[in-house]
Amino acid sequence: MRRRFRGSLAVTALLLTTASSFAGDTDPQAFTQIERGRYLTILSDCASCHTVPDSSQPFAGGRPIETPFGNIVAPNITPDPETGVGSWSDEQFDAAVRKGIGRNGSRLYPAMPYNAYTKMSRDDVLAIRAYLNTVPPVGNAVIANTLPFPFNIRTAMRVWDALYFKEGDYRPDPKQSVEWNRGAYLVDGPGHCGACHTPKTFLGGDKTDQYLQGSYLQGWSAPDITNNSRLGLGGWSKEDLVSYLKSGHNRVTAATGPMGEVVTLSTAHMTDPDLNAIATYLKSLPGKTEQASPLSANEPTMAAGAAIYRDQCSACHGLDGKGVAELFPSIADSSMARSDDPTTSIRIILRGARSVGTSAQPTAPGMPSYGRQLDDNEVAAVLTYMRNSWGGAAGAVAADQVSKVRLDTALRPD
């Protein structure tokens, strides 16, 4: 329920600005709070929602956030006193971020992930406020609630909060290491990874029994990021995960789509200790356990898919599906390719994709679109082949699944 892919150089430059840039005659203690707030803003990925892509007005709001119930427009959080948060009290700001209560006392929608941000401390939130007070104020009045009836009735959020919101700071697990606890705090708190990666109920609340096991949002299937060996990160080392978060690339895959924006605006700018903490925590999560049997290579769909793969895909990804490390993803090692929900794989074949470029990996290889070259049956066949080759196993992709994604992506500008 969070974001669409596209970055903003203006936002990245602002996020990387250090507290020393705001020196002037300010108290040194304020520098520390501002710098801490700047980093917490990166951890919380505030720029992704509150900045219109490619605009020169960071945090000025106006970006539509797609939800299953309609679009919500992210508000202006610059210090403009009329249309931003400049005239808000610290109490009002903290209540909005950690409790989901707006300035006028109305309930916020969980497109603003206050159910995750509640794990931050009040000091954390006020540090973010201190940093936001240093960004250029922008006069931009935003009407946030654009949901259709009856979802536009905010009082209904009292029921949602009662079902899905548990207020309170993160409490460390004394049985776990300091690094593990830091990772849990980052994933469940400011990073709000569950907003995309935890499946949702029909009311949009987290299915806690399927924590971080993959979900669908905004035309993409977010993958399982537990340590599940077949569908999740079980085939990745801790170093693979750190490399992916820092550079957008590793020996297995590259970040595209909404995750590309997360890398560009957030994880690429995190400290190495924090990235290692996230990796330690995620690798500790077992996820669901299940087995699958591969389809026979003699199946007609597998034979057709093999021919299409050799003709269209093997030049980059290799006949063995291994690709080229840090350049072309390894399909043979990809859990995403074998996801229970093949939406992202279908979408990438139909529309192509561009990986992210970061300071650690400035090259951003892309994959061409095959949407015009391959029909729905052919896309289904080649994906079925890739999902059941090189030791992998997953259900066959049906042509009507491809048709559905083709129709959905045709209506999307991104």
VMD Tcl script that draws the C-alpha trace (Angstrom):
set ca {
  {0.00 0.00 0.00}
  {2.98 2.27 -0.25}
  {4.58 3.34 -3.45}
  {5.27 3.27 -7.15}
  {8.69 3.04 -8.72}
  {10.65 6.11 -9.85}
  {13.26 8.03 -8.00}
  {14.12 11.69 -7.52}
  {17.64 13.08 -7.66}
  {16.50 16.14 -5.74}
  {15.23 14.01 -2.88}
  {18.35 11.87 -2.80}
  {20.57 14.94 -2.68}
  {18.54 16.41 0.16}
  {18.56 13.18 2.15}
  {22.32 12.96 1.85}
  {22.80 16.50 3.14}
  {24.43 16.30 6.55}
  {23.54 18.24 9.64}
  {26.67 20.34 9.27}
  {25.03 21.97 6.27}
  {22.46 23.48 8.62}
  {25.10 24.86 10.98}
  {24.54 28.61 11.16}
  {24.40 29.66 14.81}
  {22.37 26.66 15.96}
  {23.12 24.79 19.17}
  {25.46 21.81 18.51}
  {22.96 19.59 20.28}
  {20.40 20.57 17.66}
  {22.85 19.50 14.93}
  {22.89 16.04 16.45}
  {19.11 15.83 16.55}
  {18.80 17.06 12.97}
  {21.38 14.58 11.70}
  {19.67 11.77 13.59}
  {16.34 12.84 12.12}
  {17.80 12.92 8.62}
  {18.97 9.33 9.01}
  {15.66 8.22 10.52}
  {13.91 9.81 7.54}
  {16.05 7.60 5.30}
  {15.29 4.52 7.42}
  {11.58 5.35 7.26}
  {11.68 5.97 3.50}
  {9.53 9.09 3.89}
  {10.59 10.47 0.51}
  {9.02 7.62 -1.46}
  {5.48 8.61 -0.58}
  {5.73 12.30 0.20}
  {7.58 13.44 -2.93}
  {6.17 13.43 -6.45}
  {8.74 11.59 -8.61}
  {11.11 13.81 -10.56}
  {9.85 16.95 -8.84}
  {12.07 19.61 -7.32}
  {9.94 19.85 -4.17}
  {11.00 17.16 -1.70}
  {8.39 16.15 0.87}
  {5.76 18.52 -0.57}
  {3.21 15.73 -0.98}
  {0.74 15.24 -3.81}
  {1.77 11.72 -4.76}
  {-1.14 9.26 -5.17}
  {-0.65 6.09 -3.13}
  {-2.56 3.17 -4.59}
  {-4.51 0.96 -2.17}
  {-7.05 -1.81 -2.85}
  {-9.76 0.66 -1.84}
  {-8.69 3.59 -4.03}
  {-5.95 6.19 -4.05}
  {-4.81 8.24 -1.06}
  {-2.70 11.31 -1.77}
  {0.35 11.75 0.44}
  {0.25 15.06 2.34}
  {2.75 17.91 2.41}
  {5.23 17.41 5.28}
  {7.47 20.40 4.61}
  {7.54 23.13 7.30}
  {5.13 25.36 5.37}
  {2.79 26.72 8.08}
  {-0.31 26.84 5.90}
  {-0.23 23.65 3.84}
  {2.50 21.61 5.53}
  {3.34 20.72 9.13}
  {5.07 23.96 10.07}
  {2.37 25.03 12.52}
  {1.87 21.59 14.05}
  {2.87 21.03 17.65}
  {5.30 18.24 18.53}
  {2.40 16.39 20.15}
  {0.32 16.57 16.98}
  {3.21 15.37 14.81}
  {3.99 12.48 17.16}
  {0.32 11.46 17.33}
  {0.09 11.33 13.55}
  {3.29 9.32 13.05}
  {3.01 6.86 15.93}
  {-0.72 6.69 16.66}
  {-2.42 7.37 13.35}
  {-4.32 10.38 14.65}
  {-4.47 13.48 12.46}
  {-4.08 17.06 13.59}
  {-7.85 17.51 13.81}
  {-8.29 14.28 15.75}
  {-9.45 12.18 12.79}
  {-8.03 8.72 12.16}
  {-5.38 8.28 9.47}
  {-5.44 5.48 6.91}
  {-2.72 2.80 7.20}
  {-1.28 3.82 3.84}
  {0.61 5.94 6.37}
  {2.27 3.01 8.17}
  {1.74 4.23 11.72}
  {1.19 0.62 12.76}
  {4.94 0.17 12.09}
  {6.13 3.64 13.09}
  {4.58 3.14 16.52}
  {7.66 1.04 17.31}
  {9.80 4.18 17.09}
  {10.28 6.27 20.20}
  {8.92 9.77 20.67}
  {12.52 11.02 20.52}
  {12.93 9.31 17.13}
  {9.83 11.02 15.79}
  {10.81 14.43 17.12}
  {14.23 14.03 15.52}
  {12.48 13.45 12.18}
  {10.45 16.57 12.85}
  {13.64 18.53 13.57}
  {15.11 17.43 10.24}
  {11.94 18.21 8.29}
  {12.01 21.71 9.79}
  {15.24 22.27 7.84}
  {13.89 21.39 4.39}
  {12.56 24.16 2.15}
  {8.90 24.96 2.96}
  {6.58 24.50 0.01}
  {3.07 25.85 -0.30}
  {1.16 22.87 -1.65}
  {-2.35 22.20 -0.37}
  {-3.16 18.51 -0.69}
  {-6.53 16.79 -0.37}
  {-5.37 13.44 0.96}
  {-8.62 11.49 1.17}
  {-9.73 10.68 -2.37}
  {-11.28 7.31 -1.51}
  {-14.79 6.52 -2.75}
  {-17.72 6.02 -0.40}
  {-17.85 4.27 2.07}
  {-14.06 4.05 2.43}
  {-13.81 7.84 2.73}
  {-15.47 7.71 6.17}
  {-12.54 7.94 8.54}
  {-14.48 6.89 11.63}
  {-14.41 3.35 10.25}
  {-10.70 3.37 11.04}
  {-11.56 2.93 14.71}
  {-12.62 -0.61 13.84}
  {-9.47 -1.17 11.78}
  {-7.27 0.08 14.60}
  {-9.04 -2.18 17.09}
  {-8.35 -5.17 14.85}
  {-4.86 -4.47 13.55}
  {-3.12 -1.67 15.46}
  {-1.10 -2.28 18.59}
  {0.46 0.91 19.91}
  {3.85 0.85 21.60}
  {7.62 1.25 21.21}
  {9.77 -1.67 20.09}
  {10.69 -3.93 22.99}
  {13.98 -5.82 22.55}
  {13.98 -9.60 22.89}
  {16.45 -10.35 25.70}
  {17.07 -13.81 24.23}
  {18.45 -12.33 21.02}
  {21.64 -10.43 20.19}
  {21.92 -6.65 19.98}
  {22.35 -6.93 16.20}
  {19.25 -9.14 15.83}
  {17.18 -6.69 17.88}
  {18.42 -3.76 15.83}
  {17.41 -5.61 12.67}
  {13.96 -6.46 14.06}
  {13.44 -2.81 15.01}
  {14.45 -1.60 11.54}
  {12.33 -4.16 9.67}
  {9.21 -3.85 11.83}
  {9.55 -0.18 12.76}
  {10.90 2.58 10.48}
  {11.53 0.22 7.55}
  {7.89 -0.98 7.65}
  {8.79 -3.93 5.43}
  {5.53 -5.68 6.28}
  {3.57 -2.95 4.48}
  {4.59 -4.60 1.22}
  {5.81 -8.07 2.12}
  {3.14 -9.33 4.56}
  {-0.13 -10.60 3.02}
  {-3.23 -8.58 3.82}
  {-6.77 -9.42 4.88}
  {-9.78 -8.15 2.90}
  {-9.74 -5.11 5.24}
  {-6.09 -4.37 4.49}
  {-4.67 -5.58 7.80}
  {-1.61 -7.80 8.14}
  {-2.06 -11.57 8.18}
  {0.33 -12.01 11.08}
  {0.52 -15.78 10.64}
  {2.08 -15.15 7.20}
  {4.56 -12.51 8.36}
  {6.79 -11.26 5.50}
  {5.80 -14.21 3.29}
  {4.97 -12.11 0.24}
  {2.02 -10.01 -0.89}
  {0.55 -8.13 -3.85}
  {0.51 -4.38 -4.26}
  {0.28 -1.81 -7.00}
  {0.60 -4.28 -9.83}
  {3.58 -6.15 -8.38}
  {3.98 -9.25 -6.24}
  {6.29 -8.47 -3.32}
  {8.34 -11.60 -2.58}
  {8.69 -13.73 0.52}
  {11.63 -12.29 2.49}
  {11.82 -14.93 5.18}
  {14.59 -17.54 5.07}
  {12.31 -20.00 3.26}
  {14.58 -22.09 1.05}
  {12.19 -22.39 -1.93}
  {10.28 -19.10 -1.99}
  {12.30 -16.75 0.21}
  {15.89 -15.81 0.99}
  {17.05 -19.28 1.98}
  {19.36 -19.50 -1.03}
  {20.96 -16.14 -0.24}
  {23.85 -15.62 2.13}
  {23.84 -12.74 4.57}
  {26.38 -11.04 2.29}
  {24.05 -11.46 -0.69}
  {21.29 -9.67 1.17}
  {23.53 -6.82 2.33}
  {24.84 -6.35 -1.21}
  {21.30 -6.25 -2.60}
  {20.13 -3.64 -0.09}
  {23.25 -1.50 -0.49}
  {23.76 -1.62 -4.25}
  {20.52 -2.97 -5.68}
  {22.45 -5.94 -7.11}
  {23.94 -9.24 -5.99}
  {25.00 -12.52 -7.54}
  {21.35 -13.64 -7.86}
  {19.21 -10.68 -8.83}
  {18.73 -6.93 -9.18}
  {16.21 -4.53 -7.66}
  {13.44 -3.31 -9.95}
  {9.94 -1.94 -9.51}
  {8.92 -0.60 -6.09}
  {11.95 -2.22 -4.45}
  {14.19 -0.26 -6.78}
  {12.87 2.92 -5.20}
  {13.36 1.54 -1.70}
  {17.01 0.90 -2.54}
  {17.54 4.26 -4.24}
  {15.98 6.42 -1.52}
  {16.50 4.30 1.58}
  {18.61 1.17 1.92}
  {21.49 2.36 -0.29}
  {22.07 5.15 2.24}
  {21.91 3.03 5.39}
  {25.02 2.26 7.40}
  {26.73 -1.11 6.99}
  {25.94 -2.11 10.60}
  {22.25 -1.46 9.99}
  {22.25 -3.42 6.74}
  {23.96 -6.31 8.49}
  {21.40 -6.12 11.30}
  {18.52 -6.32 8.82}
  {20.15 -9.29 7.11}
  {20.75 -11.06 10.43}
  {17.11 -10.64 11.41}
  {15.59 -11.68 8.08}
  {17.84 -14.73 7.82}
  {16.57 -15.85 11.23}
  {12.94 -16.09 10.06}
  {12.07 -19.64 8.97}
  {8.91 -18.81 7.01}
  {6.57 -21.52 5.82}
  {7.83 -24.97 4.92}
  {6.41 -26.82 1.94}
  {7.63 -28.93 -0.91}
  {6.77 -28.84 -4.59}
  {7.41 -31.28 -7.42}
  {8.72 -30.02 -10.76}
  {6.73 -30.54 -13.93}
  {8.07 -33.13 -16.32}
  {10.24 -31.83 -19.12}
  {8.06 -33.88 -21.47}
  {4.99 -31.76 -20.75}
  {3.97 -29.88 -23.93}
  {4.05 -26.54 -22.10}
  {7.56 -27.27 -20.80}
  {8.77 -28.19 -24.28}
  {7.30 -25.01 -25.75}
  {8.75 -22.93 -22.93}
  {12.20 -24.47 -23.39}
  {12.22 -23.48 -27.06}
  {11.14 -19.91 -26.28}
  {13.75 -19.65 -23.52}
  {16.58 -20.81 -25.79}
  {15.50 -18.36 -28.48}
  {14.71 -15.26 -26.40}
  {16.33 -15.54 -22.96}
  {19.48 -17.66 -23.01}
  {21.74 -15.00 -24.54}
  {21.64 -13.05 -21.25}
  {20.55 -15.61 -18.68}
  {22.47 -18.60 -20.09}
  {21.29 -22.05 -21.06}
  {21.91 -23.02 -17.45}
  {19.77 -20.12 -16.16}
  {22.69 -18.74 -14.12}
  {22.92 -15.34 -15.81}
  {25.91 -13.11 -15.10}
  {26.60 -12.17 -11.48}
  {25.89 -8.51 -10.67}
  {24.62 -7.96 -14.22}
  {21.95 -10.37 -15.48}
  {19.87 -12.12 -12.80}
  {20.19 -15.85 -12.22}
  {16.81 -17.40 -12.94}
  {18.08 -20.76 -11.71}
  {18.65 -19.30 -8.23}
  {15.67 -16.96 -8.19}
  {13.00 -17.62 -5.59}
  {10.95 -14.78 -7.10}
  {10.75 -16.69 -10.38}
  {9.10 -19.54 -8.46}
  {6.83 -17.42 -6.30}
  {3.32 -18.64 -5.65}
  {2.19 -15.36 -7.21}
  {3.89 -14.96 -10.62}
  {2.65 -11.39 -11.15}
  {6.06 -9.71 -11.03}
  {7.65 -12.28 -13.36}
  {4.79 -11.88 -15.84}
  {4.98 -8.11 -15.63}
  {8.73 -8.01 -16.26}
  {8.41 -10.18 -19.36}
  {5.51 -8.12 -20.70}
  {6.90 -4.65 -19.99}
  {10.58 -5.16 -19.35}
  {12.39 -3.68 -16.37}
  {15.31 -1.46 -15.46}
  {17.42 -2.24 -12.41}
  {18.62 0.56 -10.18}
  {21.89 2.41 -10.39}
  {23.57 3.27 -7.10}
  {26.95 4.64 -6.08}
  {28.01 1.07 -5.25}
  {26.73 -0.26 -8.62}
  {26.24 2.64 -11.05}
  {25.40 0.39 -14.01}
  {21.66 -0.20 -14.25}
  {21.08 -3.02 -16.75}
  {17.65 -3.37 -18.24}
  {15.52 -6.13 -19.72}
  {13.54 -5.47 -22.89}
  {9.80 -5.88 -23.14}
  {8.44 -9.00 -24.82}
  {4.79 -8.01 -24.53}
  {4.37 -7.50 -28.27}
  {6.58 -10.38 -29.32}
  {5.04 -13.11 -27.18}
  {1.35 -13.86 -26.75}
  {-0.21 -14.90 -23.45}
  {0.24 -18.63 -24.06}
  {3.92 -18.15 -24.94}
  {4.61 -16.01 -21.85}
  {2.90 -18.62 -19.71}
  {4.93 -21.41 -21.31}
  {8.33 -19.78 -20.89}
  {7.60 -18.88 -17.29}
  {6.38 -22.38 -16.55}
  {9.65 -23.69 -18.00}
  {11.78 -21.32 -15.94}
  {9.87 -22.16 -12.74}
  {10.44 -25.90 -13.19}
  {13.99 -26.11 -14.51}
  {17.48 -26.20 -12.98}
  {16.25 -27.92 -9.82}
  {13.29 -25.60 -9.28}
  {9.66 -26.52 -8.80}
  {6.51 -24.41 -8.98}
  {3.01 -24.48 -10.39}
  {2.40 -23.88 -14.08}
  {1.51 -20.35 -15.13}
  {-1.81 -20.12 -16.98}
  {-2.47 -17.94 -20.01}
  {-5.36 -16.23 -18.24}
  {-2.96 -15.11 -15.47}
  {-0.84 -13.45 -18.14}
  {-3.94 -11.87 -19.69}
  {-4.91 -10.39 -16.34}
  {-1.48 -8.85 -15.78}
  {-1.34 -7.61 -19.38}
  {-4.63 -5.78 -18.92}
  {-3.58 -4.34 -15.56}
  {-0.21 -3.09 -16.78}
  {-1.76 -1.55 -19.89}
  {-3.67 0.79 -17.59}
  {-0.55 1.84 -15.66}
  {1.82 4.60 -16.71}
  {4.79 3.30 -14.68}
}
mol new
graphics top color blue
foreach p $ca { graphics top sphere $p radius 0.5 }
foreach p [lrange $ca 0 end-1] q [lrange $ca 1 end] { graphics top cylinder $p $q radius 0.2 }
display resetview
